[in-house]
Amino acid sequence: MKNSLLIFVFIAIWSLGFTQTWNKVIVPTSENLNDIEFPDGTTGVGYIGGDNGVLLKTVDGGQSWMNIDYAGIASSEFNPLRFLDLEFVSDEVGFTTFGHDVGWSLYKTIDGGLNWTEIIESAEIELSGFCYKNTIEVMDENHFFIGGRGCFMGPMIVEFNNGEWSLKDVETELFNSGEYVQDIKMHGDLGIASTSSSEFLRTTDGGQSWSSITSPILSPEDNLTDVIIINDTIMYGGLNNLGPSIYSFFESTDSGATWSQVLIEGDLIMYASWFTFEQTNNGVVHASATNDINDHYMHSSIDGVWSYELIDEKVLAVGSYGLNNAFGVGENGFVCFNGSNAGIIEQSIEAKVYPNPALDFITIEIDSQNETDVRVYDLLGDLVHQAPVKSNMTIDISQWKSGIYTLKLENTAHVLIKKFVKT
């Protein structure tokens, strides 16, 4: 009887771990995808950056993704060119680190990714040899930290704050190592960074100085990946497990001062590489892990209890918006969503858009007590029309190109997405 009960419990736990909650989303690329970003407060705009300069955009909460034909980022003889880290402060304004194997640069867009301008640091920072800009942590449009490394040096962190550049004091054991800052997260005056080796960097003075913190990595073949700050005391750190060590991931319960391997309630994949973490607005933590070349998993933690699910490809980044909409992106153009319907489906705006297809005009009939903003995007994600509406309106589309358009109706309480065809 006891053995039967144990078998039943094992089957129940196994089934819980492999409940199908992450579903594949079709996107127009098969390149490796390195980062995904939804601006804070967005109602449906998001971006994905990948290898060979691929940049994708959604305006409907991830229901559909389109390639952006952007300008301003120079081509290079070095390949592959890739988007490394994306950070957006609004639907239109964002930053990216972008580069290749021998140099990384920082760019900014103010028009939703259509045009990018390289941000050049001050002469003092340039003379310091800060050659490789790998990751960025943005507080607002005029205040951010950049992590990377110096030319033939080790990890470096630079701050830009309202027009002023400054090189931060980084206490590191990795001088002249070629190692770099992998990820940075800030939480008020507290901050934590990972390196491409085994060293954490920690700040308690708002990023002005960073101390070296030892990680629990056992093998010199392994290195840290993403970090995340859960609250004032708890942090998680991932790793690339290239050796034989029985890691899950790493946790700090004292604001990053010390770290240990996570052994907590629920199901966790061991002997694994842990690449990325994301916490949604309802407190759920999502993470990706791979413990074999063909075995890839998404983990989720609800109230500290972890479960996992087998997925098709290695996930390198997770992004979220709204209460609990989360997307994972990774190798070979893989995108997955934590539900059966991507996007902002919850809606209370009633509207009709006709005729559909349309040649010269479309009419919008809307039933709402609040003034509603109407935005229309083309297939490239460009905003082609914007206007307020309270009841009915007609839009002249006679000069628009033929194709599928996305119409977003938004007021202070709700959002509605509709599509129409211009013939």
C-alpha positions in Angstrom: 0.0 0.0 0.0 2.8 2.4 0.9 4.6 1.7 -2.4 1.4 2.3 -4.3 0.9 5.6 -2.6 4.5 6.7 -3.4 4.0 5.8 -7.0 0.8 7.8 -7.1 2.5 10.9 -5.6 5.4 10.6 -8.1 3.0 10.4 -11.0 1.0 13.4 -9.7 4.2 15.5 -9.3 5.5 14.5 -12.7 2.1 15.4 -14.3 2.1 18.8 -12.5 5.6 19.5 -13.8 4.6 18.8 -17.4 1.2 20.6 -17.6 1.0 22.3 -21.0 1.0 26.0 -20.2 3.6 27.4 -22.6 2.6 27.5 -26.3 4.6 28.3 -29.3 4.0 31.6 -31.1 4.9 31.9 -34.9 7.3 34.7 -35.8 8.9 35.6 -39.1 12.4 34.5 -38.4 14.5 31.4 -37.5 17.4 33.4 -36.1 18.4 33.0 -32.5 16.5 35.5 -30.4 18.4 37.1 -27.5 16.1 39.4 -25.7 12.4 40.5 -25.4 11.1 43.7 -23.9 7.7 45.1 -23.1 7.8 48.7 -21.9 6.4 49.3 -18.4 2.7 50.3 -18.7 2.4 49.1 -22.3 -1.0 47.9 -23.6 0.4 45.7 -26.3 3.7 47.0 -27.8 6.8 44.7 -27.5 10.1 44.1 -29.1 12.4 41.1 -29.7 16.1 41.4 -30.7 18.2 38.6 -32.2 21.1 37.5 -34.3 22.0 38.9 -37.7 20.3 42.2 -36.8 16.8 40.7 -36.5 14.4 43.1 -34.7 10.7 42.1 -34.3 7.8 44.2 -33.0 4.2 43.6 -31.8 1.5 46.1 -31.4 -1.2 43.6 -30.3 0.2 42.1 -27.2 2.1 39.3 -29.0 -0.7 38.0 -31.1 1.4 38.8 -34.2 5.1 39.8 -34.7 6.6 41.7 -37.6 10.1 42.5 -38.8 11.2 46.1 -38.5 13.2 47.5 -41.4 15.2 49.9 -39.3 18.0 52.4 -40.1 20.9 53.9 -38.2 22.8 50.8 -37.1 25.8 50.4 -39.3 26.6 47.1 -41.0 30.0 45.5 -40.3 32.4 43.0 -41.8 32.2 41.2 -38.5 29.4 38.6 -38.1 27.1 37.8 -36.6 25.7 41.2 -35.8 23.2 40.9 -33.0 20.9 42.7 -30.6 22.2 41.9 -27.2 20.1 43.7 -24.6 16.9 45.7 -25.2 15.4 48.2 -22.7 12.4 50.4 -23.5 11.1 53.2 -21.3 7.9 53.8 -23.4 6.3 52.3 -26.5 8.6 54.5 -28.7 11.7 55.2 -26.7 14.3 52.5 -26.1 17.9 51.5 -25.9 19.9 48.5 -27.1 23.4 47.1 -26.9 24.3 45.8 -30.3 27.4 44.3 -31.8 29.6 41.4 -32.9 32.4 39.4 -31.4 35.0 42.2 -31.4 33.0 45.2 -30.2 29.6 46.2 -28.8 27.9 49.6 -29.0 24.9 51.4 -27.5 22.0 52.8 -29.5 18.8 54.7 -28.8 15.5 55.0 -30.7 12.7 57.5 -30.2 10.3 56.3 -32.9 9.6 52.7 -32.0 12.7 51.1 -33.4 12.5 52.5 -37.0 15.6 54.7 -36.5 18.6 54.2 -34.1 21.3 56.6 -33.1 24.6 55.5 -31.5 25.2 57.0 -28.1 28.8 58.1 -27.8 30.2 58.3 -24.3 32.3 61.2 -23.0 36.0 61.5 -24.0 37.0 60.5 -20.4 35.0 57.2 -20.6 36.4 56.6 -24.1 39.9 57.0 -22.9 39.3 54.6 -20.1 39.1 51.8 -22.7 35.4 50.9 -22.2 35.2 49.0 -25.5 32.4 46.4 -25.0 28.9 47.5 -24.0 27.0 44.3 -23.3 24.0 45.1 -20.9 22.0 48.1 -19.9 19.9 48.8 -16.9 17.6 51.8 -17.5 16.0 53.9 -14.7 14.6 56.5 -17.2 15.4 58.0 -20.5 18.2 60.2 -19.0 19.6 57.8 -16.4 21.0 54.3 -17.0 23.9 52.0 -16.2 25.9 50.1 -18.9 27.9 47.0 -18.1 30.6 45.4 -20.2 34.4 45.3 -20.2 37.4 47.3 -21.2 39.7 46.6 -24.1 42.0 43.8 -23.0 40.6 44.3 -19.5 37.9 42.9 -17.1 34.4 44.0 -16.1 33.5 47.7 -16.2 30.3 49.6 -15.3 29.5 53.1 -16.6 26.7 55.5 -15.5 24.9 58.1 -17.6 22.9 60.5 -15.4 21.2 63.6 -16.9 24.0 64.4 -19.3 26.9 63.3 -17.1 29.1 60.2 -17.7 31.0 58.5 -15.0 33.1 55.4 -14.7 32.1 53.4 -11.6 34.5 51.9 -9.0 34.3 48.2 -9.6 36.2 45.9 -7.2 36.9 42.8 -9.3 39.1 39.8 -9.3 39.0 39.6 -13.1 41.4 42.4 -14.1 42.8 41.9 -17.7 40.8 38.7 -18.0 38.6 39.5 -20.9 35.5 38.7 -18.7 32.6 41.2 -18.9 29.5 42.2 -17.0 26.7 39.9 -18.1 23.6 41.4 -16.5 22.7 44.3 -14.1 19.6 44.8 -12.0 18.9 47.8 -9.7 16.4 48.2 -6.9 16.7 51.6 -5.3 20.2 52.0 -3.9 20.7 48.2 -4.1 22.1 46.5 -7.2 23.5 43.2 -8.4 25.4 42.3 -11.5 26.7 39.0 -12.9 29.8 38.5 -14.9 30.7 36.1 -17.7 32.8 34.2 -15.1 31.9 33.2 -11.5 31.9 36.7 -9.9 28.9 38.7 -8.7 29.2 42.5 -8.3 27.1 44.2 -5.7 26.3 47.9 -4.9 24.5 49.4 -1.9 25.1 53.1 -2.8 23.0 53.4 -6.0 25.6 52.0 -8.3 28.5 54.3 -7.4 30.7 51.5 -6.2 30.6 47.7 -6.8 32.1 45.0 -4.6 33.1 41.5 -5.6 30.9 38.7 -4.3 31.9 35.0 -4.5 29.3 32.7 -6.2 28.8 29.0 -5.4 30.2 28.0 -8.9 32.4 25.0 -8.5 33.8 24.4 -12.0 36.0 27.0 -13.8 34.1 25.9 -17.0 30.9 27.4 -15.7 29.8 31.0 -15.7 26.9 33.2 -14.4 24.0 34.4 -16.7 21.0 36.5 -15.7 20.2 38.0 -12.3 16.9 39.1 -10.8 16.0 41.1 -7.7 12.7 39.6 -6.3 12.4 42.0 -3.3 14.6 43.9 -0.8 16.3 40.6 0.4 15.8 37.9 -2.2 17.7 37.6 -5.4 18.3 34.8 -8.0 21.3 34.2 -10.2 21.5 31.9 -13.2 24.5 30.0 -14.6 25.8 28.2 -17.7 26.6 24.7 -16.4 29.2 23.4 -18.7 30.8 21.1 -16.1 29.5 18.0 -14.1 28.2 20.0 -11.1 24.7 19.3 -9.7 23.4 22.9 -9.8 19.9 24.2 -9.9 20.3 28.0 -9.7 21.6 30.4 -7.0 19.7 32.4 -4.4 20.6 35.2 -2.0 18.4 35.9 1.0 20.5 38.7 2.4 20.3 41.3 -0.4 23.1 39.8 -2.5 25.8 39.6 0.2 26.1 35.8 0.1 24.8 33.2 -2.3 23.8 29.5 -2.2 22.3 26.8 -4.4 18.5 26.8 -4.5 17.0 23.7 -2.9 13.4 24.7 -2.2 9.9 23.4 -2.5 8.6 21.9 -5.8 10.2 20.5 -8.9 13.5 21.8 -10.2 15.7 20.5 -13.0 19.2 19.7 -11.7 22.5 19.5 -13.7 21.1 22.3 -15.7 22.0 25.7 -17.2 19.7 28.5 -16.0 19.6 31.3 -18.5 16.9 33.9 -17.6 14.4 35.0 -15.0 11.3 37.2 -15.1 8.8 38.2 -12.4 5.3 39.2 -13.6 3.2 41.8 -11.9 1.2 39.2 -10.0 4.4 37.8 -8.4 4.9 34.7 -10.5 8.6 34.0 -11.3 9.4 32.4 -14.6 12.8 30.9 -15.5 14.4 28.8 -18.3 16.7 25.8 -17.9 18.5 23.3 -20.2 20.1 20.1 -18.9 20.9 18.5 -22.2 21.4 19.6 -25.8 17.8 18.5 -26.5 16.1 19.0 -23.1 14.7 22.5 -22.5 12.4 23.6 -19.8 10.3 26.6 -18.6 10.0 26.8 -14.8 7.4 28.8 -12.9 7.2 29.6 -9.2 3.9 30.4 -7.5 4.2 31.4 -3.8 7.7 29.8 -3.7 6.6 26.4 -5.2 8.3 25.5 -8.5 7.0 23.4 -11.3 8.4 22.9 -14.8 7.4 22.1 -18.4 9.3 20.6 -21.3 9.5 23.0 -24.3 11.0 22.7 -27.8 14.0 25.1 -27.8 16.5 26.8 -25.4 14.9 30.0 -24.0 17.4 32.8 -23.6 15.1 35.6 -22.3 11.7 36.1 -20.8 9.6 39.3 -20.9 6.2 40.2 -19.5 3.5 42.8 -19.4 0.1 43.2 -17.8 -0.8 41.0 -14.8 0.8 37.7 -16.0 1.4 37.8 -19.7 4.9 36.3 -20.2 6.8 35.4 -23.4 10.0 33.4 -23.7 12.4 33.8 -26.7 15.3 31.7 -27.7 17.2 29.7 -30.3 16.1 29.1 -33.9 13.4 31.8 -33.8 11.5 30.1 -30.9 8.9 32.2 -29.1 6.5 30.8 -26.5 3.6 32.3 -24.4 2.3 31.2 -21.1 -1.3 30.7 -22.2 -3.4 29.6 -25.2 -4.2 33.1 -26.4 -1.4 35.6 -26.7 -2.1 39.3 -26.2 -4.5 41.6 -24.5 -7.7 39.7 -25.0 -9.5 41.0 -21.9 -11.6 43.9 -23.2 -14.8 45.8 -22.6 -14.8 48.2 -25.5 -17.4 47.4 -28.0 -16.6 48.5 -31.6 -17.4 47.8 -35.2 -14.9 48.4 -38.0 -16.3 48.2 -41.6 -16.2 47.6 -44.4 -13.5 44.9 -44.1 -11.8 44.6 -46.6 -11.9 48.3 -47.5 -10.7 50.3 -50.4 -11.1 54.0 -49.6 -12.6 54.5 -46.2 -13.2 52.6 -43.0 -15.8 53.5 -40.4 -15.5 52.9 -36.7 -18.6 52.6 -34.5 -17.7 52.6 -30.8 -19.8 52.1 -27.7 -17.9 53.7 -24.8 -18.5 56.4 -22.2 -14.8 57.4 -22.2 -12.9 59.2 -24.9 -11.0 56.5 -26.7 -7.7 56.8 -28.6 -7.5 55.1 -32.0 -4.2 54.0 -33.4 -3.6 52.2 -36.7 -0.3 50.3 -37.4 0.8 48.8 -40.7 2.5 45.4 -41.1 5.9 46.9 -40.2 4.6 48.3 -36.9 4.6 51.9 -38.1 2.0 54.1 -36.7 0.0 55.5 -39.7 -3.0 57.1 -38.0 -3.9 58.3 -34.5 -6.9 60.3 -33.3 -9.4 60.5 -30.4 -13.0 59.2 -30.9 -16.0 59.1 -28.7 -18.7 57.6 -30.9 -18.3 57.2 -34.6 -15.5 58.2 -37.0 -14.4 57.6 -40.7 -10.8 57.3 -41.7 -9.6 58.0 -45.3 -7.3 55.0 -46.2 -7.4 55.6 -50.0 -3.6 56.5 -50.1 -2.5 53.7 -47.9 -0.7 50.7 -49.2 -2.6 47.5 -49.6 -2.2 45.0 -46.8 -3.3 44.1 -43.3 -3.5 46.8 -40.6 -3.9 46.6 -36.9 -6.3 49.0 -35.2 -5.9 49.5 -31.5 -8.7 51.2 -29.4 -7.6 52.3 -26.0 -9.1 54.3 -23.1 -8.2 54.7 -19.5 -9.7 51.3 -18.6 -9.6 49.0 -21.6 -8.0 48.0 -24.8 -9.4 46.4 -28.0 -7.4 45.1 -30.9 -8.9 44.6 -34.4 -7.5 44.0 -37.8 -8.7 45.0 -41.2 -7.5 44.7 -44.8 -6.8 47.5 -47.2 -7.4 46.4 -50.8 
